[in-house]
């Protein structure tokens, strides 16, 4: 089984898209937390990491959040709200506002009450963001990005601004790490709950793992060799485990 290692040496199993889908199903249908809780935890972690990466410039920098209509986009919208609440200059661009799922649509409604600005793709053309947050496509999407999502991926890569991807870079296959079409080229990726087998550093940049509140029992139910790597933190840096490295499980 492919695995990653935390900065403190704890081994973390990597999962395919199908396995991650089952993790989410067990959590949402059997044990909790529900989708809104996981999305909120993801978004707060993403906003916090954005501030950390921007360092002293965070409250003066333009942050552009690109969000798709699904759960990944909902996490991005949530992050945009947290950033705006803390005084950051945030622009939120939705790839497909008319197709927002229920929970992301609620996140958009809450974002509208902040000082953040929702913009369209045309307004991005001449912008000069200091950070782009990619929350366009999630782990369940397969095939090449199409339409507005593909256009926003090309725009983001063309700006040369540093990009932080949520869960995995949009356009990348979560299981294989291949990109059948346009794909975000991030400097960092913050993946959720468990790393995905397709997260290759050459495609994902520096990788962080974020705790979104899923109980260990969910992973044990799936027979995954898991123990929490988070200690006192909610977000940790991780790297792929070298093939010949010894396990710390």
JORA-V472305 format. One record per residue. N is the residue number from 1. RES is the residue in one letter. D_FIRST is the distance of its C-alpha to the first C-alpha in Angstrom with 1 decimal. Layout:
# JORA-V472305
N/RES/D_FIRST ; N/RES/D_FIRST
This chain:
# JORA-V472305
1/X/0.0 ; 2/X/3.8 ; 3/X/6.3 ; 4/X/10.1 ; 5/X/12.9 ; 6/X/16.2 ; 7/X/19.6 ; 8/X/20.0 ; 9/X/16.9 ; 10/X/15.0 ; 11/X/11.2 ; 12/X/10.2 ; 13/X/7.1 ; 14/X/7.4 ; 15/X/8.7 ; 16/X/10.6 ; 17/X/14.3 ; 18/X/14.7 ; 19/X/12.5 ; 20/X/14.5 ; 21/X/17.6 ; 22/X/17.0 ; 23/X/16.6 ; 24/X/19.9 ; 25/X/21.5 ; 26/X/21.1 ; 27/X/22.3 ; 28/X/25.2 ; 29/X/26.3 ; 30/X/25.7 ; 31/X/25.1 ; 32/X/26.1 ; 33/X/26.3 ; 34/X/27.9 ; 35/X/27.4 ; 36/X/30.3 ; 37/X/29.1 ; 38/X/25.6 ; 39/X/27.4 ; 40/X/29.8 ; 41/X/27.3 ; 42/X/25.5 ; 43/X/28.8 ; 44/X/30.2 ; 45/X/27.2 ; 46/X/27.6 ; 47/X/31.3 ; 48/X/30.9 ; 49/X/28.5 ; 50/X/31.0 ; 51/X/33.8 ; 52/X/31.9 ; 53/X/31.2 ; 54/X/34.8 ; 55/X/36.2 ; 56/X/39.9 ; 57/X/40.4 ; 58/X/38.5 ; 59/X/41.7 ; 60/X/43.5 ; 61/X/40.8 ; 62/X/40.4 ; 63/X/36.9 ; 64/X/36.3 ; 65/X/33.7 ; 66/X/32.7 ; 67/X/31.7 ; 68/X/30.8 ; 69/X/31.9 ; 70/X/28.8 ; 71/X/26.8 ; 72/X/25.6 ; 73/X/29.2 ; 74/X/30.3 ; 75/X/28.2 ; 76/X/30.0 ; 77/X/33.4 ; 78/X/32.8 ; 79/X/32.0 ; 80/X/35.2 ; 81/X/37.2 ; 82/X/36.0 ; 83/X/36.7 ; 84/X/40.1 ; 85/X/40.9 ; 86/X/40.4 ; 87/X/42.8 ; 88/X/40.6 ; 89/X/42.0 ; 90/X/39.6 ; 91/X/39.9 ; 92/X/37.8 ; 93/X/37.5 ; 94/X/36.3 ; 95/X/35.1 ; 96/X/36.3 ; 97/X/38.4 ; 98/X/39.8 ; 99/X/36.5 ; 100/X/35.2 ; 101/X/33.4 ; 102/X/35.1 ; 103/X/33.3 ; 104/X/33.2 ; 105/X/36.8 ; 106/X/37.6 ; 107/X/35.9 ; 108/X/38.1 ; 109/X/41.2 ; 110/X/40.5 ; 111/X/39.9 ; 112/X/43.4 ; 113/X/45.0 ; 114/X/43.7 ; 115/X/45.3 ; 116/X/42.4 ; 117/X/43.4 ; 118/X/42.0 ; 119/X/42.6 ; 120/X/42.3 ; 121/X/40.8 ; 122/X/44.3 ; 123/X/44.8 ; 124/X/41.8 ; 125/X/43.3 ; 126/X/45.3 ; 127/X/43.2 ; 128/X/41.9 ; 129/X/38.9 ; 130/X/37.6 ; 131/X/34.2 ; 132/X/32.7 ; 133/X/30.1 ; 134/X/28.1 ; 135/X/27.5 ; 136/X/28.3 ; 137/X/25.3 ; 138/X/22.3 ; 139/X/18.8 ; 140/X/20.4 ; 141/X/22.7 ; 142/X/22.2 ; 143/X/24.6 ; 144/X/26.9 ; 145/X/28.6 ; 146/X/32.2 ; 147/X/35.5 ; 148/X/35.9 ; 149/X/32.2 ; 150/X/32.2 ; 151/X/35.5 ; 152/X/34.2 ; 153/X/31.2 ; 154/X/33.6 ; 155/X/36.0 ; 156/X/33.5 ; 157/X/32.3 ; 158/X/35.9 ; 159/X/37.1 ; 160/X/35.2 ; 161/X/34.8 ; 162/X/31.6 ; 163/X/29.2 ; 164/X/26.9 ; 165/X/24.4 ; 166/X/23.4 ; 167/X/19.8 ; 168/X/19.3 ; 169/X/22.1 ; 170/X/24.2 ; 171/X/23.9 ; 172/X/20.3 ; 173/X/17.9 ; 174/X/15.3 ; 175/X/12.6 ; 176/X/13.6 ; 177/X/15.6 ; 178/X/18.6 ; 179/X/22.1 ; 180/X/24.3 ; 181/X/27.3 ; 182/X/28.4 ; 183/X/25.8 ; 184/X/26.4 ; 185/X/26.1 ; 186/X/25.6 ; 187/X/26.1 ; 188/X/23.9 ; 189/X/21.4 ; 190/X/21.2 ; 191/X/18.2 ; 192/X/18.5 ; 193/X/16.9 ; 194/X/13.2 ; 195/X/12.2 ; 196/X/11.6 ; 197/X/9.3 ; 198/X/12.7 ; 199/X/14.1 ; 200/X/15.0 ; 201/X/17.7 ; 202/X/20.1 ; 203/X/20.2 ; 204/X/19.7 ; 205/X/21.7 ; 206/X/21.3 ; 207/X/18.8 ; 208/X/19.7 ; 209/X/18.0 ; 210/X/20.7 ; 211/X/21.2 ; 212/X/22.7 ; 213/X/23.5 ; 214/X/20.9 ; 215/X/21.1 ; 216/X/18.3 ; 217/X/19.4 ; 218/X/18.0 ; 219/X/14.4 ; 220/X/15.1 ; 221/X/16.7 ; 222/X/13.5 ; 223/X/11.9 ; 224/X/9.7 ; 225/X/9.8 ; 226/X/12.2 ; 227/X/15.3 ; 228/X/17.5 ; 229/X/17.4 ; 230/X/20.7 ; 231/X/23.4 ; 232/X/26.7 ; 233/X/25.5 ; 234/X/24.5 ; 235/X/22.8 ; 236/X/21.0 ; 237/X/19.9 ; 238/X/16.3 ; 239/X/14.8 ; 240/X/11.6 ; 241/X/10.5 ; 242/X/11.9 ; 243/X/10.1 ; 244/X/12.6 ; 245/X/12.8 ; 246/X/13.0 ; 247/X/11.4 ; 248/X/14.1 ; 249/X/13.0
